[in-house]
């Protein structure tokens, strides 16, 4: 069962508010209206919300990149770590 009180507390934390305002600003820059099925995706990870780093893409394709960084493969949030290579 959902704990709505807990969700309300989380949504009001400064870190979450900042993340949400950045996401809203990115959507605004791309001209995505409420109800548009697309997301504001980032071309470079960690590149910020500059107009050259944003692209409109489907929600499924945007959210399927969750956690892929470098050699870490997989779509799980945070990425699945690959086995470390043995160096002799």
Jmol script that loads the backbone (N, CA, C; Angstrom):
load data "model"
ATOM      1  N   UNK A   1       0.823  -1.190   0.000  1.00  0.00           N
ATOM      2  CA  UNK A   1       0.000   0.000   0.000  1.00  0.00           C
ATOM      3  C   UNK A   1       0.867   1.253   0.000  1.00  0.00           C
ATOM      4  N   UNK A   2       0.426   2.265  -0.696  1.00  0.00           N
ATOM      5  CA  UNK A   2       1.206   3.495  -0.774  1.00  0.00           C
ATOM      6  C   UNK A   2       1.082   4.312   0.496  1.00  0.00           C
ATOM      7  N   UNK A   3       2.174   4.905   0.893  1.00  0.00           N
ATOM      8  CA  UNK A   3       2.194   5.787   2.055  1.00  0.00           C
ATOM      9  C   UNK A   3       2.245   7.224   1.527  1.00  0.00           C
ATOM     10  N   UNK A   4       1.081   7.829   1.396  1.00  0.00           N
ATOM     11  CA  UNK A   4       0.994   9.157   0.780  1.00  0.00           C
ATOM     12  C   UNK A   4       1.666  10.238   1.628  1.00  0.00           C
ATOM     13  N   UNK A   5       1.634  10.091   2.942  1.00  0.00           N
ATOM     14  CA  UNK A   5       2.296  11.068   3.808  1.00  0.00           C
ATOM     15  C   UNK A   5       3.802  11.045   3.577  1.00  0.00           C
ATOM     16  N   UNK A   6       4.347   9.835   3.448  1.00  0.00           N
ATOM     17  CA  UNK A   6       5.783   9.692   3.211  1.00  0.00           C
ATOM     18  C   UNK A   6       6.159  10.276   1.848  1.00  0.00           C
ATOM     19  N   UNK A   7       5.331  10.028   0.830  1.00  0.00           N
ATOM     20  CA  UNK A   7       5.596  10.568  -0.496  1.00  0.00           C
ATOM     21  C   UNK A   7       5.574  12.095  -0.481  1.00  0.00           C
ATOM     22  N   UNK A   8       4.654  12.681   0.265  1.00  0.00           N
ATOM     23  CA  UNK A   8       4.566  14.133   0.347  1.00  0.00           C
ATOM     24  C   UNK A   8       5.819  14.710   1.009  1.00  0.00           C
ATOM     25  N   UNK A   9       6.326  14.023   2.033  1.00  0.00           N
ATOM     26  CA  UNK A   9       7.555  14.472   2.696  1.00  0.00           C
ATOM     27  C   UNK A   9       8.744  14.410   1.736  1.00  0.00           C
ATOM     28  N   UNK A  10       8.827  13.331   0.959  1.00  0.00           N
ATOM     29  CA  UNK A  10       9.936  13.181   0.015  1.00  0.00           C
ATOM     30  C   UNK A  10       9.875  14.242  -1.069  1.00  0.00           C
ATOM     31  N   UNK A  11       8.679  14.527  -1.567  1.00  0.00           N
ATOM     32  CA  UNK A  11       8.525  15.475  -2.670  1.00  0.00           C
ATOM     33  C   UNK A  11       8.893  16.894  -2.268  1.00  0.00           C
ATOM     34  N   UNK A  12       8.892  17.179  -0.974  1.00  0.00           N
ATOM     35  CA  UNK A  12       9.181  18.539  -0.527  1.00  0.00           C
ATOM     36  C   UNK A  12      10.635  18.732  -0.088  1.00  0.00           C
ATOM     37  N   UNK A  13      11.442  17.694  -0.189  1.00  0.00           N
ATOM     38  CA  UNK A  13      12.850  17.830   0.196  1.00  0.00           C
ATOM     39  C   UNK A  13      13.576  18.690  -0.840  1.00  0.00           C
ATOM     40  N   UNK A  14      14.494  19.536  -0.397  1.00  0.00           N
ATOM     41  CA  UNK A  14      15.169  20.463  -1.307  1.00  0.00           C
ATOM     42  C   UNK A  14      15.843  19.787  -2.502  1.00  0.00           C
ATOM     43  N   UNK A  15      16.447  18.633  -2.287  1.00  0.00           N
ATOM     44  CA  UNK A  15      17.139  17.934  -3.372  1.00  0.00           C
ATOM     45  C   UNK A  15      16.137  17.492  -4.453  1.00  0.00           C
ATOM     46  N   UNK A  16      14.996  16.994  -4.036  1.00  0.00           N
ATOM     47  CA  UNK A  16      13.963  16.524  -4.966  1.00  0.00           C
ATOM     48  C   UNK A  16      13.319  17.709  -5.685  1.00  0.00           C
ATOM     49  N   UNK A  17      13.093  18.809  -4.946  1.00  0.00           N
ATOM     50  CA  UNK A  17      12.496  20.008  -5.548  1.00  0.00           C
ATOM     51  C   UNK A  17      13.423  20.553  -6.632  1.00  0.00           C
ATOM     52  N   UNK A  18      14.727  20.587  -6.351  1.00  0.00           N
ATOM     53  CA  UNK A  18      15.701  21.092  -7.323  1.00  0.00           C
ATOM     54  C   UNK A  18      15.706  20.231  -8.580  1.00  0.00           C
ATOM     55  N   UNK A  19      15.680  18.912  -8.405  1.00  0.00           N
ATOM     56  CA  UNK A  19      15.681  17.989  -9.541  1.00  0.00           C
ATOM     57  C   UNK A  19      14.424  18.177 -10.394  1.00  0.00           C
ATOM     58  N   UNK A  20      13.286  18.348  -9.735  1.00  0.00           N
ATOM     59  CA  UNK A  20      12.019  18.525 -10.452  1.00  0.00           C
ATOM     60  C   UNK A  20      11.995  19.849 -11.214  1.00  0.00           C
ATOM     61  N   UNK A  21      12.528  20.918 -10.614  1.00  0.00           N
ATOM     62  CA  UNK A  21      12.541  22.214 -11.303  1.00  0.00           C
ATOM     63  C   UNK A  21      13.470  22.170 -12.520  1.00  0.00           C
ATOM     64  N   UNK A  22      14.584  21.445 -12.415  1.00  0.00           N
ATOM     65  CA  UNK A  22      15.481  21.300 -13.561  1.00  0.00           C
ATOM     66  C   UNK A  22      14.812  20.516 -14.684  1.00  0.00           C
ATOM     67  N   UNK A  23      14.065  19.473 -14.324  1.00  0.00           N
ATOM     68  CA  UNK A  23      13.357  18.680 -15.332  1.00  0.00           C
ATOM     69  C   UNK A  23      12.276  19.525 -16.001  1.00  0.00           C
ATOM     70  N   UNK A  24      11.570  20.328 -15.223  1.00  0.00           N
ATOM     71  CA  UNK A  24      10.531  21.198 -15.775  1.00  0.00           C
ATOM     72  C   UNK A  24      11.142  22.252 -16.697  1.00  0.00           C
ATOM     73  N   UNK A  25      12.305  22.791 -16.316  1.00  0.00           N
ATOM     74  CA  UNK A  25      12.976  23.794 -17.151  1.00  0.00           C
ATOM     75  C   UNK A  25      13.414  23.182 -18.475  1.00  0.00           C
ATOM     76  N   UNK A  26      13.896  21.951 -18.440  1.00  0.00           N
ATOM     77  CA  UNK A  26      14.323  21.273 -19.668  1.00  0.00           C
ATOM     78  C   UNK A  26      13.133  21.047 -20.593  1.00  0.00           C
ATOM     79  N   UNK A  27      11.997  20.626 -20.031  1.00  0.00           N
ATOM     80  CA  UNK A  27      10.786  20.430 -20.836  1.00  0.00           C
ATOM     81  C   UNK A  27      10.342  21.752 -21.457  1.00  0.00           C
ATOM     82  N   UNK A  28      10.444  22.817 -20.698  1.00  0.00           N
ATOM     83  CA  UNK A  28      10.032  24.128 -21.173  1.00  0.00           C
ATOM     84  C   UNK A  28      10.913  24.596 -22.338  1.00  0.00           C
ATOM     85  N   UNK A  29      12.223  24.385 -22.231  1.00  0.00           N
ATOM     86  CA  UNK A  29      13.151  24.788 -23.287  1.00  0.00           C
ATOM     87  C   UNK A  29      12.866  24.071 -24.597  1.00  0.00           C
ATOM     88  N   UNK A  30      12.406  22.812 -24.490  1.00  0.00           N
ATOM     89  CA  UNK A  30      12.107  22.032 -25.690  1.00  0.00           C
ATOM     90  C   UNK A  30      10.694  22.307 -26.216  1.00  0.00           C
ATOM     91  N   UNK A  31       9.906  23.040 -25.446  1.00  0.00           N
ATOM     92  CA  UNK A  31       8.544  23.349 -25.871  1.00  0.00           C
ATOM     93  C   UNK A  31       7.587  22.188 -25.686  1.00  0.00           C
ATOM     94  N   UNK A  32       7.885  21.273 -24.759  1.00  0.00           N
ATOM     95  CA  UNK A  32       7.002  20.143 -24.502  1.00  0.00           C
ATOM     96  C   UNK A  32       5.883  20.582 -23.567  1.00  0.00           C
ATOM     97  N   UNK A  33       4.662  20.428 -24.010  1.00  0.00           N
ATOM     98  CA  UNK A  33       3.498  20.858 -23.231  1.00  0.00           C
ATOM     99  C   UNK A  33       3.044  19.736 -22.297  1.00  0.00           C
ATOM    100  N   UNK A  34       2.175  20.080 -21.346  1.00  0.00           N
ATOM    101  CA  UNK A  34       1.593  19.088 -20.453  1.00  0.00           C
ATOM    102  C   UNK A  34       0.786  18.113 -21.295  1.00  0.00           C
ATOM    103  N   UNK A  35       0.990  16.832 -21.073  1.00  0.00           N
ATOM    104  CA  UNK A  35       0.287  15.816 -21.834  1.00  0.00           C
ATOM    105  C   UNK A  35       1.069  15.297 -23.022  1.00  0.00           C
ATOM    106  N   UNK A  36       2.189  15.941 -23.351  1.00  0.00           N
ATOM    107  CA  UNK A  36       3.023  15.458 -24.443  1.00  0.00           C
ATOM    108  C   UNK A  36       3.663  14.136 -24.000  1.00  0.00           C
ATOM    109  N   UNK A  37       3.575  13.090 -24.815  1.00  0.00           N
ATOM    110  CA  UNK A  37       4.094  11.785 -24.385  1.00  0.00           C
ATOM    111  C   UNK A  37       5.619  11.680 -24.383  1.00  0.00           C
ATOM    112  N   UNK A  38       6.318  12.728 -24.791  1.00  0.00           N
ATOM    113  CA  UNK A  38       7.781  12.675 -24.860  1.00  0.00           C
ATOM    114  C   UNK A  38       8.433  13.229 -23.601  1.00  0.00           C
ATOM    115  N   UNK A  39       9.672  12.863 -23.401  1.00  0.00           N
ATOM    116  CA  UNK A  39      10.506  13.351 -22.294  1.00  0.00           C
ATOM    117  C   UNK A  39      11.602  14.247 -22.848  1.00  0.00           C
ATOM    118  N   UNK A  40      12.183  15.045 -21.980  1.00  0.00           N
ATOM    119  CA  UNK A  40      13.366  15.817 -22.331  1.00  0.00           C
ATOM    120  C   UNK A  40      14.575  14.951 -21.990  1.00  0.00           C
ATOM    121  N   UNK A  41      15.266  14.468 -23.007  1.00  0.00           N
ATOM    122  CA  UNK A  41      16.430  13.620 -22.804  1.00  0.00           C
ATOM    123  C   UNK A  41      17.697  14.432 -22.928  1.00  0.00           C
ATOM    124  N   UNK A  42      18.755  13.936 -22.329  1.00  0.00           N
ATOM    125  CA  UNK A  42      20.047  14.611 -22.396  1.00  0.00           C
ATOM    126  C   UNK A  42      20.974  13.851 -23.341  1.00  0.00           C
ATOM    127  N   UNK A  43      21.659  14.577 -24.190  1.00  0.00           N
ATOM    128  CA  UNK A  43      22.570  13.964 -25.151  1.00  0.00           C
ATOM    129  C   UNK A  43      23.833  13.494 -24.433  1.00  0.00           C
ATOM    130  N   UNK A  44      24.418  14.369 -23.619  1.00  0.00           N
ATOM    131  CA  UNK A  44      25.577  14.000 -22.809  1.00  0.00           C
ATOM    132  C   UNK A  44      25.139  13.869 -21.366  1.00  0.00           C
ATOM    133  N   UNK A  45      25.560  12.801 -20.742  1.00  0.00           N
ATOM    134  CA  UNK A  45      25.240  12.597 -19.327  1.00  0.00           C
ATOM    135  C   UNK A  45      26.007  13.626 -18.499  1.00  0.00           C
ATOM    136  N   UNK A  46      25.302  14.309 -17.615  1.00  0.00           N
ATOM    137  CA  UNK A  46      25.947  15.275 -16.748  1.00  0.00           C
ATOM    138  C   UNK A  46      26.316  16.567 -17.451  1.00  0.00           C
ATOM    139  N   UNK A  47      25.744  16.801 -18.632  1.00  0.00           N
ATOM    140  CA  UNK A  47      26.096  17.982 -19.383  1.00  0.00           C
ATOM    141  C   UNK A  47      25.243  19.192 -19.073  1.00  0.00           C
ATOM    142  N   UNK A  48      24.240  19.037 -18.243  1.00  0.00           N
ATOM    143  CA  UNK A  48      23.393  20.158 -17.874  1.00  0.00           C
ATOM    144  C   UNK A  48      22.205  20.330 -18.806  1.00  0.00           C
ATOM    145  N   UNK A  49      21.481  21.434 -18.622  1.00  0.00           N
ATOM    146  CA  UNK A  49      20.259  21.692 -19.368  1.00  0.00           C
ATOM    147  C   UNK A  49      20.443  22.723 -20.477  1.00  0.00           C
ATOM    148  N   UNK A  50      21.633  22.825 -21.031  1.00  0.00           N
ATOM    149  CA  UNK A  50      21.845  23.730 -22.158  1.00  0.00           C
ATOM    150  C   UNK A  50      21.046  23.264 -23.364  1.00  0.00           C
ATOM    151  N   UNK A  51      20.636  24.204 -24.215  1.00  0.00           N
ATOM    152  CA  UNK A  51      19.784  23.847 -25.343  1.00  0.00           C
ATOM    153  C   UNK A  51      20.461  22.863 -26.301  1.00  0.00           C
ATOM    154  N   UNK A  52      21.790  22.869 -26.375  1.00  0.00           N
ATOM    155  CA  UNK A  52      22.499  21.941 -27.258  1.00  0.00           C
ATOM    156  C   UNK A  52      22.579  20.536 -26.669  1.00  0.00           C
ATOM    157  N   UNK A  53      22.274  20.383 -25.391  1.00  0.00           N
ATOM    158  CA  UNK A  53      22.374  19.084 -24.736  1.00  0.00           C
ATOM    159  C   UNK A  53      21.013  18.433 -24.534  1.00  0.00           C
ATOM    160  N   UNK A  54      19.951  19.033 -25.032  1.00  0.00           N
ATOM    161  CA  UNK A  54      18.612  18.488 -24.831  1.00  0.00           C
ATOM    162  C   UNK A  54      18.040  17.968 -26.137  1.00  0.00           C
ATOM    163  N   UNK A  55      17.237  16.915 -26.018  1.00  0.00           N
ATOM    164  CA  UNK A  55      16.489  16.414 -27.171  1.00  0.00           C
ATOM    165  C   UNK A  55      15.189  15.810 -26.669  1.00  0.00           C
ATOM    166  N   UNK A  56      14.144  15.936 -27.461  1.00  0.00           N
ATOM    167  CA  UNK A  56      12.862  15.333 -27.125  1.00  0.00           C
ATOM    168  C   UNK A  56      12.900  13.891 -27.595  1.00  0.00           C
ATOM    169  N   UNK A  57      12.564  12.977 -26.712  1.00  0.00           N
ATOM    170  CA  UNK A  57      12.543  11.563 -27.078  1.00  0.00           C
ATOM    171  C   UNK A  57      11.425  10.857 -26.326  1.00  0.00           C
ATOM    172  N   UNK A  58      11.056   9.691 -26.797  1.00  0.00           N
ATOM    173  CA  UNK A  58       9.958   8.965 -26.171  1.00  0.00           C
ATOM    174  C   UNK A  58      10.351   8.591 -24.742  1.00  0.00           C
ATOM    175  N   UNK A  59       9.346   8.455 -23.897  1.00  0.00           N
ATOM    176  CA  UNK A  59       9.623   8.120 -22.502  1.00  0.00           C
ATOM    177  C   UNK A  59      10.334   6.779 -22.386  1.00  0.00           C
ATOM    178  N   UNK A  60       9.901   5.804 -23.186  1.00  0.00           N
ATOM    179  CA  UNK A  60      10.492   4.469 -23.074  1.00  0.00           C
ATOM    180  C   UNK A  60      11.970   4.482 -23.460  1.00  0.00           C
ATOM    181  N   UNK A  61      12.329   5.192 -24.515  1.00  0.00           N
ATOM    182  CA  UNK A  61      13.741   5.208 -24.905  1.00  0.00           C
ATOM    183  C   UNK A  61      14.580   6.023 -23.926  1.00  0.00           C
ATOM    184  N   UNK A  62      14.014   7.106 -23.397  1.00  0.00           N
ATOM    185  CA  UNK A  62      14.765   7.942 -22.459  1.00  0.00           C
ATOM    186  C   UNK A  62      15.020   7.212 -21.142  1.00  0.00           C
ATOM    187  N   UNK A  63      14.017   6.521 -20.647  1.00  0.00           N
ATOM    188  CA  UNK A  63      14.142   5.888 -19.338  1.00  0.00           C
ATOM    189  C   UNK A  63      14.824   4.528 -19.398  1.00  0.00           C
ATOM    190  N   UNK A  64      15.082   4.018 -20.592  1.00  0.00           N
ATOM    191  CA  UNK A  64      15.756   2.729 -20.707  1.00  0.00           C
ATOM    192  C   UNK A  64      17.257   2.863 -20.506  1.00  0.00           C
ATOM    193  N   UNK A  65      17.775   4.086 -20.417  1.00  0.00           N
ATOM    194  CA  UNK A  65      19.213   4.303 -20.258  1.00  0.00           C
ATOM    195  C   UNK A  65      19.643   4.315 -18.801  1.00  0.00           C
ATOM    196  N   UNK A  66      18.763   3.976 -17.876  1.00  0.00           N
ATOM    197  CA  UNK A  66      19.021   4.156 -16.458  1.00  0.00           C
ATOM    198  C   UNK A  66      20.306   3.564 -15.947  1.00  0.00           C
ATOM    199  N   UNK A  67      21.318   4.352 -15.777  1.00  0.00           N
ATOM    200  CA  UNK A  67      22.527   3.925 -15.099  1.00  0.00           C
ATOM    201  C   UNK A  67      23.645   3.460 -15.999  1.00  0.00           C
ATOM    202  N   UNK A  68      23.482   3.491 -17.314  1.00  0.00           N
ATOM    203  CA  UNK A  68      24.567   3.033 -18.186  1.00  0.00           C
ATOM    204  C   UNK A  68      25.690   4.066 -18.175  1.00  0.00           C
ATOM    205  N   UNK A  69      26.826   3.687 -17.617  1.00  0.00           N
ATOM    206  CA  UNK A  69      27.972   4.587 -17.581  1.00  0.00           C
ATOM    207  C   UNK A  69      29.209   3.763 -17.898  1.00  0.00           C
ATOM    208  N   UNK A  70      29.964   4.190 -18.888  1.00  0.00           N
ATOM    209  CA  UNK A  70      31.207   3.510 -19.212  1.00  0.00           C
ATOM    210  C   UNK A  70      30.999   2.047 -19.532  1.00  0.00           C
ATOM    211  N   UNK A  71      31.682   1.172 -18.819  1.00  0.00           N
ATOM    212  CA  UNK A  71      31.582  -0.248 -19.108  1.00  0.00           C
ATOM    213  C   UNK A  71      30.489  -0.924 -18.277  1.00  0.00           C
ATOM    214  N   UNK A  72      29.709  -0.149 -17.521  1.00  0.00           N
ATOM    215  CA  UNK A  72      28.636  -0.738 -16.723  1.00  0.00           C
ATOM    216  C   UNK A  72      27.441  -0.962 -17.634  1.00  0.00           C
ATOM    217  N   UNK A  73      27.041  -2.200 -17.764  1.00  0.00           N
ATOM    218  CA  UNK A  73      25.935  -2.513 -18.664  1.00  0.00           C
ATOM    219  C   UNK A  73      24.673  -2.764 -17.860  1.00  0.00           C
ATOM    220  N   UNK A  74      23.560  -2.842 -18.538  1.00  0.00           N
ATOM    221  CA  UNK A  74      22.294  -3.139 -17.887  1.00  0.00           C
ATOM    222  C   UNK A  74      21.449  -1.913 -17.732  1.00  0.00           C
ATOM    223  N   UNK A  75      20.173  -2.132 -17.520  1.00  0.00           N
ATOM    224  CA  UNK A  75      19.238  -1.031 -17.454  1.00  0.00           C
ATOM    225  C   UNK A  75      18.755  -0.761 -16.037  1.00  0.00           C
ATOM    226  N   UNK A  76      19.271  -1.462 -15.057  1.00  0.00           N
ATOM    227  CA  UNK A  76      18.850  -1.230 -13.685  1.00  0.00           C
ATOM    228  C   UNK A  76      19.348   0.134 -13.228  1.00  0.00           C
ATOM    229  N   UNK A  77      18.571   0.778 -12.366  1.00  0.00           N
ATOM    230  CA  UNK A  77      18.983   2.084 -11.852  1.00  0.00           C
ATOM    231  C   UNK A  77      20.332   1.920 -11.164  1.00  0.00           C
ATOM    232  N   UNK A  78      21.290   2.716 -11.528  1.00  0.00           N
ATOM    233  CA  UNK A  78      22.622   2.600 -10.951  1.00  0.00           C
ATOM    234  C   UNK A  78      23.535   1.715 -11.766  1.00  0.00           C
ATOM    235  N   UNK A  79      22.963   0.924 -12.661  1.00  0.00           N
ATOM    236  CA  UNK A  79      23.768   0.068 -13.540  1.00  0.00           C
ATOM    237  C   UNK A  79      24.245  -1.194 -12.851  1.00  0.00           C
ATOM    238  N   UNK A  80      24.466  -2.199 -13.640  1.00  0.00           N
ATOM    239  CA  UNK A  80      25.029  -3.444 -13.110  1.00  0.00           C
ATOM    240  C   UNK A  80      26.524  -3.371 -13.339  1.00  0.00           C
ATOM    241  N   UNK A  81      27.269  -3.682 -12.304  1.00  0.00           N
ATOM    242  CA  UNK A  81      28.721  -3.580 -12.392  1.00  0.00           C
ATOM    243  C   UNK A  81      29.270  -4.801 -13.116  1.00  0.00           C
ATOM    244  N   UNK A  82      30.194  -4.566 -14.005  1.00  0.00           N
ATOM    245  CA  UNK A  82      30.838  -5.671 -14.700  1.00  0.00           C
ATOM    246  C   UNK A  82      31.914  -6.243 -13.797  1.00  0.00           C
ATOM    247  N   UNK A  83      32.290  -7.472 -14.097  1.00  0.00           N
ATOM    248  CA  UNK A  83      33.312  -8.123 -13.281  1.00  0.00           C
ATOM    249  C   UNK A  83      34.648  -7.428 -13.528  1.00  0.00           C
ATOM    250  N   UNK A  84      35.409  -7.180 -12.477  1.00  0.00           N
ATOM    251  CA  UNK A  84      36.699  -6.511 -12.673  1.00  0.00           C
ATOM    252  C   UNK A  84      37.661  -7.447 -13.414  1.00  0.00           C
ATOM    253  N   UNK A  85      38.418  -6.867 -14.320  1.00  0.00           N
ATOM    254  CA  UNK A  85      39.380  -7.682 -15.070  1.00  0.00           C
ATOM    255  C   UNK A  85      40.596  -7.947 -14.186  1.00  0.00           C
ATOM    256  N   UNK A  86      41.131  -9.147 -14.353  1.00  0.00           N
ATOM    257  CA  UNK A  86      42.299  -9.539 -13.548  1.00  0.00           C
ATOM    258  C   UNK A  86      43.557  -9.031 -14.254  1.00  0.00           C
ATOM    259  N   UNK A  87      44.336  -8.271 -13.544  1.00  0.00           N
ATOM    260  CA  UNK A  87      45.595  -7.755 -14.101  1.00  0.00           C
ATOM    261  C   UNK A  87      46.742  -8.363 -13.325  1.00  0.00           C
ATOM    262  N   UNK A  88      47.633  -9.026 -14.049  1.00  0.00           N
ATOM    263  CA  UNK A  88      48.766  -9.694 -13.406  1.00  0.00           C
ATOM    264  C   UNK A  88      50.030  -8.937 -13.632  1.00  0.00           C
TER     265      UNK A  88
END
end "model"
wireframe off; spacefill off
backbone 0.3
color backbone group
